[in-house]
């Protein structure tokens, strides 16, 4: 732990974890993973709308996955706030291996056992993603001042697992945290002991099915 981090007054910082806007592959229910799929027209509109709301939180820094769907989502907020966007490749989505580009139906039919375990052949494990994304968030938070407000634009599975890391949840409980809809966000606030509390989750949307690469909440 750095001296600056040890000396920081706890309980003041806020972290807003923001999923990217809609893509054509989201609509087609294709597993995107680390494939660099851009936002569609609706996704750009979602990003602009969400950015207008998030700007009201007065962010002090913006960080993003370099995949275009996340980077362009972050840019919508940068355009409003004038803040630069930083990038960290450790914030990219879970590697989907053989599943990337396949629809949910194709995954069910071709990989029934792997889907039941939600482990894409040749892809990353949940633990690997939590460690990778968690490390990126930890680095960013080390540089965040005592009253900083950091917005991170990333991906559904990456963010859910990153939240699990920050909350220090045991792996067997990670599935209890629901997914994020396109262009929705979660808010974590710093506690006085230096830990983090989830104060909002999947904000900015009405309750509806989440179209994501993340593990389905229900269904076969």
Secondary structure, DSSP 8 states (H G I E B T S, - for coil): --HHHHHS-SS--EEEEEE----HHHHTTB--TTS-----HHHHHHHHHHHHHHGGG--SEEEE-SSHHHHHHHHHHHHHH---EEE-GGGS----GGGTT-BHHHHHHH-HHHHHHT--TTS--HHHHHHHHHHHHHHHHHTS-TT-EEEEEE-HHHHHHHHHHHTT--GGGGGGS----TT-EEEEEE-TTS-EEEEEEEETS-S----SSS--SS--
